Amino acid sequence: MPDHKIDPNQWISLYSDYLFNYTVSRVSDRDMAQDLVSETFLAGLGAMKNFKGEASERTWLISILKRKIIDYYRKINSNKGRAEVRMHYNSATESEGDWLEERVADPFDKTAEDHIENSELGLAIYNCLEKLPTKQAQVFEMKTILNYDTETICNELNITASNLWVIIHRARTAMAGCLEKNWF
């Protein structure tokens, strides 16, 4: 039986360059590519228990990243209409896969339970944010909650972009662990 363990402590050194190059070639924006890779690592941390070992760790992370890229295009195209981004499950033929817009949930189909759950998640996020070291909390809030761009954060906190990358990764890793303990 295959070993299903993955090691998120090695993700940056093993996969960040590959994932970044993969992403930047698809979104043509270095800052956005860094953000999407960072979000991929965070999503991977949250989904570690779902890793079945049917693919390599890198392939699994790429599948998460593909969904992040699709979400990115859906977001930037939402004002212009539905994004025509094709999601391929099997790269053998162009005809396989399904259209993204057929799978997107209706954002107006919210229940009272969804609103309560979102409120609880918001409280859990801010409780976890208070437990982070000051610099990590600042960077996480500016990047993830306030949606500041990389240059603004670096200028305001007097840090380099690569330092920001490390800080945000550590903050998101800590946040994922805290949320897993206190919210899930």
C-alpha contacts under 8 A as a table, 3 or more apart, distances in Angstrom:
res1	aa1	res2	aa2	distance
2	P	53	G	6.76
3	D	53	G	6.88
4	H	51	F	6.74
4	H	52	K	5.78
4	H	53	G	4.80
5	K	53	G	7.77
6	I	48	M	7.57
6	I	57	E	6.75
7	D	10	Q	5.78
7	D	11	W	7.06
8	P	11	W	5.08
8	P	41	F	8.00
8	P	45	L	7.11
9	N	12	I	7.38
10	Q	13	S	5.54
10	Q	14	L	5.89
11	W	14	L	5.20
11	W	15	Y	5.34
11	W	16	S	6.64
11	W	41	F	7.63
12	I	15	Y	5.60
12	I	16	S	4.74
12	I	17	D	7.87
13	S	16	S	6.38
13	S	17	D	7.96
14	L	17	D	7.70
15	Y	18	Y	5.37
15	Y	19	L	5.98
15	Y	58	R	6.77
16	S	19	L	5.17
16	S	20	F	5.82
16	S	37	V	7.14
17	D	20	F	5.08
17	D	21	N	6.10
18	Y	21	N	5.26
18	Y	22	Y	6.08
19	L	22	Y	5.00
19	L	23	T	6.04
19	L	37	V	6.36
19	L	62	I	7.06
19	L	65	L	7.80
20	F	23	T	5.08
20	F	24	V	5.95
20	F	33	A	6.02
20	F	34	Q	6.37
20	F	37	V	6.26
21	N	24	V	5.27
21	N	25	S	6.17
22	Y	25	S	5.60
22	Y	26	R	6.82
23	T	26	R	5.17
23	T	27	V	6.15
23	T	28	S	7.93
23	T	33	A	5.33
23	T	36	L	7.58
23	T	37	V	7.51
23	T	65	L	7.97
23	T	69	I	7.57
24	V	27	V	5.21
24	V	28	S	4.99
24	V	29	D	5.97
24	V	30	R	5.89
24	V	32	M	7.92
24	V	33	A	5.15
25	S	28	S	5.67
26	R	69	I	8.00
27	V	32	M	7.36
27	V	33	A	6.71
27	V	69	I	7.71
28	S	33	A	7.74
29	D	32	M	5.35
29	D	33	A	6.01
30	R	33	A	4.99
30	R	34	Q	6.21
31	D	34	Q	5.17
31	D	35	D	6.26
31	D	149	D	7.54
31	D	150	T	6.48
32	M	35	D	4.95
32	M	36	L	6.07
33	A	36	L	5.11
33	A	37	V	6.18
34	Q	37	V	5.21
34	Q	38	S	6.12
34	Q	165	W	7.65
35	D	38	S	5.07
35	D	39	E	6.06
36	L	39	E	4.98
36	L	40	T	6.05
36	L	65	L	7.03
36	L	68	K	6.32
36	L	69	I	7.03
37	V	40	T	4.90
37	V	41	F	6.36
37	V	65	L	6.75
38	S	41	F	5.18
38	S	42	L	6.35
38	S	165	W	7.86
38	S	168	I	7.70
38	S	169	H	6.34
39	E	42	L	4.99
39	E	43	A	6.04
39	E	68	K	7.59
40	T	43	A	5.05
40	T	44	G	5.96
40	T	61	L	6.89
40	T	64	I	6.02
40	T	65	L	5.35
40	T	68	K	6.93
41	F	44	G	4.93
41	F	45	L	6.21
41	F	61	L	7.55
41	F	169	H	7.83
42	L	45	L	5.12
42	L	46	G	6.44
42	L	169	H	7.77
42	L	172	R	5.98
42	L	173	T	6.34
42	L	176	A	6.83
43	A	46	G	5.04
43	A	47	A	6.14
43	A	64	I	7.37
44	G	47	A	4.99
44	G	48	M	5.81
44	G	61	L	6.71
44	G	64	I	7.20
45	L	48	M	5.35
45	L	173	T	7.14
45	L	176	A	6.71
46	G	49	K	7.79
46	G	176	A	6.32
46	G	180	E	7.56
47	A	50	N	5.40
47	A	51	F	7.06
48	M	51	F	5.42
51	F	54	E	7.96
51	F	60	W	7.68
52	K	55	A	7.81
53	G	56	S	6.55
53	G	57	E	7.53
55	A	59	T	6.04
55	A	60	W	6.27
56	S	59	T	5.18
56	S	60	W	6.22
57	E	60	W	5.09
57	E	61	L	6.25
58	R	61	L	5.08
58	R	62	I	6.14
59	T	62	I	4.99
59	T	63	S	6.27
60	W	63	S	5.20
60	W	64	I	6.56
61	L	64	I	5.10
61	L	65	L	6.13
62	I	65	L	4.80
62	I	66	K	6.04
63	S	66	K	5.15
63	S	67	R	6.63
64	I	67	R	5.34
64	I	68	K	6.47
65	L	68	K	4.91
65	L	69	I	6.20
66	K	69	I	5.09
66	K	70	I	6.22
67	R	70	I	4.98
67	R	71	D	6.11
68	K	71	D	5.02
68	K	72	Y	6.14
69	I	72	Y	4.94
69	I	73	Y	6.34
70	I	73	Y	5.21
70	I	74	R	6.05
70	I	85	V	6.65
70	I	87	M	7.79
70	I	100	L	7.99
71	D	74	R	4.95
71	D	75	K	6.05
72	Y	75	K	5.15
72	Y	76	I	6.33
73	Y	76	I	5.18
73	Y	77	N	5.89
73	Y	83	A	6.53
73	Y	85	V	7.40
74	R	77	N	5.19
74	R	78	S	5.75
74	R	82	R	6.90
74	R	83	A	5.28
74	R	85	V	7.92
75	K	78	S	5.23
76	I	79	N	7.18
77	N	80	K	5.23
77	N	81	G	6.08
77	N	82	R	6.37
77	N	83	A	5.51
78	S	81	G	5.31
78	S	82	R	5.92
78	S	83	A	7.02
82	R	101	E	6.49
83	A	100	L	7.69
83	A	101	E	7.16
84	E	99	W	7.42
84	E	100	L	7.26
84	E	101	E	7.60
85	V	99	W	7.12
85	V	100	L	6.38
86	R	97	G	7.29
86	R	98	D	6.88
86	R	99	W	5.70
86	R	100	L	6.47
87	M	97	G	5.78
87	M	98	D	6.19
87	M	99	W	6.61
87	M	100	L	6.62
88	H	91	S	6.08
88	H	94	E	7.78
88	H	96	E	6.51
88	H	97	G	4.62
88	H	98	D	7.21
89	Y	96	E	7.08
89	Y	97	G	5.41
90	N	93	T	6.91
90	N	96	E	6.48
90	N	97	G	6.96
91	S	94	E	6.87
91	S	96	E	7.78
93	T	96	E	5.95
94	E	97	G	7.89
98	D	102	E	7.63
99	W	102	E	5.69
99	W	103	R	7.23
100	L	103	R	5.36
100	L	104	V	6.44
101	E	104	V	5.31
105	A	109	D	7.88
106	D	109	D	5.43
107	P	110	K	6.83
110	K	114	D	6.02
110	K	115	H	7.37
111	T	114	D	5.16
111	T	115	H	6.65
112	A	115	H	5.14
112	A	116	I	6.30
113	E	116	I	5.11
113	E	117	E	6.08
114	D	117	E	5.07
114	D	118	N	6.08
115	H	118	N	5.06
115	H	119	S	6.19
116	I	119	S	5.10
116	I	120	E	6.19
117	E	120	E	5.06
117	E	121	L	6.10
118	N	121	L	5.01
118	N	122	G	6.11
119	S	122	G	5.06
119	S	123	L	6.34
120	E	123	L	5.19
120	E	124	A	6.17
121	L	124	A	4.97
121	L	125	I	6.06
121	L	183	W	6.96
122	G	125	I	5.11
122	G	126	Y	6.35
123	L	126	Y	5.25
123	L	127	N	6.09
124	A	127	N	5.03
124	A	128	C	6.11
124	A	179	L	6.70
124	A	182	N	6.96
124	A	183	W	6.28
125	I	128	C	5.17
125	I	129	L	5.99
125	I	175	M	7.51
125	I	179	L	6.99
126	Y	129	L	4.82
126	Y	130	E	6.31
127	N	130	E	5.37
127	N	131	K	6.95
128	C	131	K	5.24
128	C	132	L	6.91
128	C	175	M	6.15
128	C	178	C	5.88
128	C	179	L	6.87
129	L	132	L	5.46
129	L	137	A	5.77
129	L	175	M	7.01
130	E	137	A	7.20
132	L	136	Q	6.14
132	L	137	A	5.48
132	L	171	A	7.11
132	L	174	A	7.39
132	L	175	M	7.93
133	P	136	Q	5.44
133	P	137	A	6.11
134	T	137	A	5.12
134	T	138	Q	6.14
135	K	138	Q	5.10
135	K	139	V	6.18
135	K	167	I	7.82
136	Q	139	V	5.19
136	Q	140	F	5.94
136	Q	167	I	5.84
136	Q	168	I	6.66
136	Q	170	R	7.41
136	Q	171	A	5.25
137	A	140	F	5.14
137	A	141	E	6.01
137	A	171	A	6.92
138	Q	141	E	5.30
138	Q	142	M	6.06
139	V	142	M	5.17
139	V	143	K	5.91
139	V	153	I	7.21
139	V	164	L	7.39
139	V	167	I	7.13
139	V	168	I	6.28
139	V	171	A	7.92
140	F	143	K	5.33
140	F	144	T	5.49
140	F	145	I	7.14
140	F	168	I	5.94
140	F	171	A	6.23
140	F	172	R	7.18
141	E	144	T	5.49
141	E	145	I	4.88
141	E	146	L	6.10
142	M	145	I	5.98
142	M	146	L	4.89
142	M	147	N	6.10
142	M	148	Y	5.48
142	M	153	I	6.94
143	K	146	L	5.99
143	K	147	N	4.84
143	K	148	Y	5.13
143	K	149	D	6.76
143	K	150	T	7.43
143	K	153	I	7.53
143	K	168	I	8.00
144	T	147	N	5.44
144	T	148	Y	7.81
148	Y	152	T	6.41
148	Y	153	I	6.54
149	D	152	T	5.52
149	D	153	I	6.49
150	T	153	I	5.28
150	T	154	C	6.11
150	T	161	A	6.84
150	T	164	L	7.75
151	E	154	C	5.13
151	E	155	N	6.08
151	E	161	A	7.50
152	T	155	N	5.21
152	T	156	E	6.01
153	I	156	E	5.12
153	I	157	L	5.96
153	I	158	N	7.95
153	I	159	I	7.96
154	C	157	L	5.37
154	C	158	N	5.37
154	C	159	I	4.81
154	C	160	T	5.80
154	C	161	A	6.32
154	C	164	L	6.97
155	N	158	N	5.03
155	N	159	I	6.85
159	I	163	N	6.18
159	I	164	L	6.63
160	T	163	N	5.08
160	T	164	L	6.19
161	A	164	L	4.94
161	A	165	W	6.20
162	S	165	W	4.93
162	S	166	V	6.43
163	N	166	V	5.20
163	N	167	I	6.15
164	L	167	I	5.06
164	L	168	I	5.93
165	W	168	I	5.36
165	W	169	H	6.14
166	V	169	H	5.17
166	V	170	R	6.22
167	I	170	R	5.17
167	I	171	A	6.03
168	I	171	A	4.95
168	I	172	R	5.94
169	H	172	R	5.19
169	H	173	T	6.04
170	R	173	T	5.07
170	R	174	A	6.12
171	A	174	A	5.13
171	A	175	M	6.00
172	R	175	M	4.90
172	R	176	A	5.98
173	T	176	A	5.17
173	T	177	G	6.30
174	A	177	G	5.15
174	A	178	C	6.09
175	M	178	C	5.03
175	M	179	L	5.95
176	A	179	L	5.16
176	A	180	E	6.00
177	G	180	E	5.11
177	G	181	K	6.37
178	C	181	K	5.25
178	C	182	N	6.03
179	L	182	N	5.04
179	L	183	W	5.09
179	L	184	F	6.59
180	E	183	W	5.83
180	E	184	F	5.15
181	K	184	F	6.66
